[in-house]
Amino acid sequence: MNKADSRDTADRLSAIVANSLDTQAKTQDLARQAYQSRTQFHRLFRIVVEETPGAMRRRLLLERAAYQLAHTGMSVTDVALDANYGSLEAFTRGFRKAFRISPSLYRRMRDPHFH
């Protein structure tokens, strides 16, 4: 696969994952959209995107959560639920692992009145 084909494939596979953020789609469902088996999809995704579909999904959901914390009035709990976390505690652990800061402090630091 040449670089252009690889980039096109990465973009196509990434779009499938990005467009599934508001669903409970499993890897099997995403693979079906790419006309591949789950194993083929996962292997190709890791090769061309350089992360697993699950890791990309978690990263995108946490990036969206960070945006929501900084730019909306949504409660931290609502942001956690929107990011498909089952509890505020699990969201806080995931957010802190990704951004090295708690969601509440992240929000306060993005507030222009924060001193």
N, C-alpha and C positions, 0 to 999 in steps of 0.2 A: 504494500500500500504506500503510495507516494505521499508527500507532505500535504498536498492539497486535498487528496482523498481522505487522509487521516483527519484533517481539520474539519472537512464537511461531515464526516462520520461523527466526530466528537460533538460538533454543533447540533447535529440531528438527535443524537442520544441524550445530550444535555437538555435539549428542549423537551424531550419526552418526560424527563424527571421534573424539570422546572414547571411544566404544565400540570403536574400531578400533585402539587403541594396542597391543594385544597380538597384532596380526596384521600381515601384510605388505601390507595393502590399498593399492591405488593409487587415485588420484583417480577413475578410471573405475569402480572397484568401489564407491566411496562414492556416486558419482553414481547408479549403478544402484539403490542403497538408497533414494535420494531420488526415484526415478522421473524422472530428468533425464539429459540428455546431459552428457558431461564438461564441455563448454564452458559450458552453461547453469548447471551446478552451481557451477563455479569462479567465474563472473561473479556469480551471486546470492550466493554465500558471501562474496565480497569486499565486496559492497554491504551486506549485512545484518550480517555478523559483523565486518567491517572489518579482516580479515586473510585471507590465503589459507589453504586447507585444510592445505597443507604447513607453513606457518608456525605455525598453531595446533597441529598435531600435534607439531612440534619443541618448541614452548613447553611443551605439556603433558607430554611425555616428560622434558624437563629439570626441570620442577617436580616430577615424581614422583621423578626422580633426586635432587634436593635433599632431598626428604623421606626417601628411603632412606638417604642419607648421614647425615642428622641423627638418624634414629630406628631404624636397623637395624645389624646387624653385617656386612652384606654388604660384600665387598671393593669397592674403587673399580672394579676391572676388571669384576666381576659387575654392578655398577650401570651401567657403560658398556654392557655387552652387553644388559642389560635395556632400556636406552634406545635400542636398535637402532643403536648405533655399532659400526663394524667394527673399531675400534682404540681403545686407551686414549688415544692422542695426539689423535685426532679428537674424542673425547668431552671431553678436557681443553680443547681449543680452543673447542668449542661451549659448554661450561659457563662458561669464563672470559668468553666474549663476552656471555653472557646475564646472569651474576651478578657479573662483574668481580672474580672470585676463583677460585683453583684449587679443584677438588673436594676435595683433601686438606686444604687450609687451611679450607675451608668446614666440613668435618667436625670438625676440631679446634676451631674457634671455637664449634661447637654443643655441644661436650663440656663438661659442668658443671665438670670438673676442669681446664679450660684456663685458664692464667694469662697 
